[in-house]
Amino acid sequence: MESRVSDALVAIRRIVRAAEFASRDLTRATGLTPSQLIVLQIVARAGEPGAGAIAEAARLSQATVTALLDKLEARGFIVRQKTSADRRRISVVLTPEGRKALAETPDLLQDRFAARFSKLADWEQASIIAALERVSALMDAEGIDASPVLDVGRLD
């Protein structure tokens, strides 16, 4: 029985390490974290979203998105500007530097996972989700706020 516990822990550790390696490789190649890249992708897809829409799409808190936007703006990848329709509303706009960063960015680990996962049969997807949720519960992690971004460390 101890072997099964070890096997389970090794599998969990491999997942964590894969996320760590992918995050490190992305940061080394682009200077962006996976969370920052997700925000840039959302802005590119949505056009000129507000921070609230970005937070909802990324499943991150408003505070985390604000911190990410601060860093992206400091690097010249986005600008925040008042909308013409409602001067109280601030929209996020991708700059040419932000578009260039997106174009030069390799695929994210979660993108590769999503492409492979979506090809599985419905029953297999449901089985994997159930097993992962059970592992989360076994680790007392079900109350931890998490987004579908495979990133390590602080998201902001």
N, C-alpha and C positions, 0 to 999 in steps of 0.2 A: 504494500500500500504506500509506503514511503516513496517508492519509485514514481508513482503516479503524481504525488505532490510535487516532487522534483521536476517531473516532465511538465506539469502545469506551470510551475514557476519559471522554468526555462522558456516556455512559449510566451509567457507574459513579458519576460525580460527581452526576448527577441523583438517583440512589438515595440516596446519602449525604446530600445536601442535603434531600431529602424527609423523611428521618428526623430531621435537625436541626430543620427547620421544625416538624414535628409535635411533637417533644419540647418545643421552646420554646413552642409554642402551648398545649400541655397544661399545662406548668408555669405559664405566665402565667394561664391560666383557673382552675386548681385549686390550684396550689402543689405539685402532685405530679409526680414524674418518671414516665415510662412503667414503669420497674421497680417503683416503689412501688405504682403502680396495679395492675400484674399481681399483686403480692403480696396486695393488698386483694381482688382478684377471686378469687384462689385461696382465701383465708380465707372469703369469702362463700359460695363453692361447697361447700367441704369441711366447713363447720361450725366445728369447733374442732381444726384440724390442729396438729401439732407442727412445729417449724422444719425438721426433716428432710424431712417430707412436702411442705412448701412448697418447699424447695430442689429436691426431685426433680421436682415438678410444673412449677416455673419453669425447670428446667434451669440452676440457678445453684448456686454453691458454698455450703456451710453458712455460711462466714464472710461472704459477701456478703448472704445472707438475714438473718443476725444483725444486720448493720449496717443493713439496710433496716428490720427490725423495730424496732430502737432508735429510728430516726427517726420511724417511724409511731406508736410508743408515746409518744414525746415530744410529738407533735402531738395525742394523744388519740384516734387512729383505731383503735387496737387495745390490748388488754391481754393480758399473759401471766399465766396462772394455773396452779397445780397442779391436776391432774385428781383427781377424787374416787376413781377406781379405783386409781390408782398415784400417790402423792404425789411420786414422783421425776420423773414425766413432766410437762412443761410444755406446755400447749396455748395456742393463739393465738385470741383471741376478738375479733370485730369489735364496736366500740362504736357507739352511735347516731350519733356524729359521723362514724365511718367509713362507716356505711351512707348517711349524707347525702352524703358526698364521692363515693361510688360512684354514687349516683343523679344527681348533678349533673355527672358527668364525660362529656365528649363521647367518641365512638368513637375508639379508638386506630387509628393507621395500620395496625398489623398486623392488627387486626380487619377493616378494610376490605379489606386485601390478601387475608386468608384467605377472606372471603366471595366475592371475585371469583375467586381461584385455584381454589377448590373447584368452581366452575362450569365450569372448563375440562375438556376430555376428558383421560382418563388419559394418553394418549400425549403430549399437550401439557404436562401437569404434569411428567411424567418428563423431557421434553426441556428444560424450563426448569431443573429441578433439576440435570440433568447439565451444562448450560451454566454455571450459577452455581457449581457445584462446580469446574468447570474454571477459571473465572475466579479462584476462591479459590486454586487451586493455582498459577496463573500469578503470583499476587501473593504467593506463599510464605505464605499465611495459613491453610493447612489445619491447622496445629498450634495455632492460637489458640483458646482456650476461649471459646465463644460460646453464648448462649442465644437462643431465638427471640423476643427482645424487641428491637424496633427503638428503640434508645435511643442516645444519644451520650454520650461522656465516661464517667466512672466510674459503675458501676451502684450503688454504695453511697453 
